[in-house]
Amino acid sequence: MKSDRFGQEDGVSLNQWISSAVAQKVGAVETAAEFFRRRAEGHTLDELDAFLASVPDRAPEPADELHEGWSQSSLTNFSP
């Protein structure tokens, strides 16, 4: 099986390789969440609004556009 080579290259079974990859991803996500929590400490949403209001009103840079079909309602499922 083609996917077996991932584990073989690291000298582990595919299951062990997948478990390790998932653990690394979970660790990265938790680390990012903690980073943003610390950065937000002591600040208010009013300060964030003031900062965002200072951003120039212009078209996004190439490759920074929102994907087709994006809507603000897609943010309702976001949970930090």
C-alpha positions, 0 to 999 in steps of 0.5 A: 500500500502506498500510504505504508511508506510514511511509517516505513520512512520513520521506522514505525507502523502506519497507525503509529505514524498517524497517531504521532501526526494527529498529536503534533497537530493537536499540540500546534492548535493548542499552542496557537490558541494559548498564544492568542489568549495571551496576546488578547489579555488586557485588551478589549473588543473596542480596542480591536475595533479601533485597530481594525478601523485604521486598516486601509480600505482597499482590495486584498492582495492577490491570493488573499481574497476570500474563497468563492461562497464564503459568507460571514455566517460561516463564522458562527461555527467558530469556537476559540 
